[in-house]
């Protein structure tokens, strides 16, 4: 379910696994590997879950920043965790 009361999406485990594996391959192609740190700046949508699970699948650590963060706060958070990739 998304931020709005009427926003929802249904997906099967098979479909989710397919999307997660696809995105894990995208992360690998960008040079992300086990132990790397990835920041995720997205609203509550299906792709957020896919990105989190893809990071977990390849062993990368993820940090989620929601839209309430200011640009300066987001920048400081990215610098503090020394992330190698920002997903938006």
N, C-alpha and C positions, 0 to 999 in steps of 0.2 A: 504494500500500500504506500502511496505517495504522501506528499504534504497536504494536498487537498483531500477533503473527505470522499470525493467521487473518483479519485485517481487510484486505480488498481490494475494489476496485470496478472494473468494466470500463465504459468509456464510449467511444463513437465520437468522431472528430474533429468530426463534424457536431453531435452532442449537446453537446459541449464548447463549440463556437463559439456555439451557441444560448444556453447558460447564461451564457457570458461576455458576450455582447451584451446579454442581459437585465439582468445585474448592472451593466454599464457604464451602462445607462440609469437604473438605480436611483441609482448614484453621481451622475450628472449631475442627476437630480431633487433630490438633496440639496445641490446647489451645488458639487460637486467639479469642478474644471476642470484643464486642463493646467498642470503646475507645482505644484499643490497637493500637500501631504504627507498620507498616510493611514497610520495604524497598524493593524496586523492582529494580533489576539490570539485565536488559534484553535488547536485541536489538528490533528493531521495527518489531515484529512478532505478530501473532494473540494471542498467549498466554499472551503477555503483556496486551492487552486489557481485556482478560478474568481475569487476576489477579487483575487489577485495579477495574473492575466491581464487582468481588467477594468480595474484601475488602469493597467496598461501600455497598454491599448487607448486610453484617453482621455488618456494622457500624464501621469498623476499618479504621484508617487513613493510607493513603499510601504516600510514598515518592519515586519518581522515580529517579534513577541515571543512566544515559546513559553511554555508553562505553568510552566516552571521559574522564571520571574521572580516576585519578591515584589511585593506591591501598591506598595510604595515605589519599587522599581526600575522597575516599569512606568510609574508616574506620572512619574518623572524622565526616562525615555526619551521619553515623549509630550511633556513640556514642552521638552526639549532640541531635538527636531526640529520643534516648533511645528506639530504635525499639526492638520488641520482636521476630521478624522473618525477615529473608532475603530470598527473592525469587530470584533465578537465573535461 
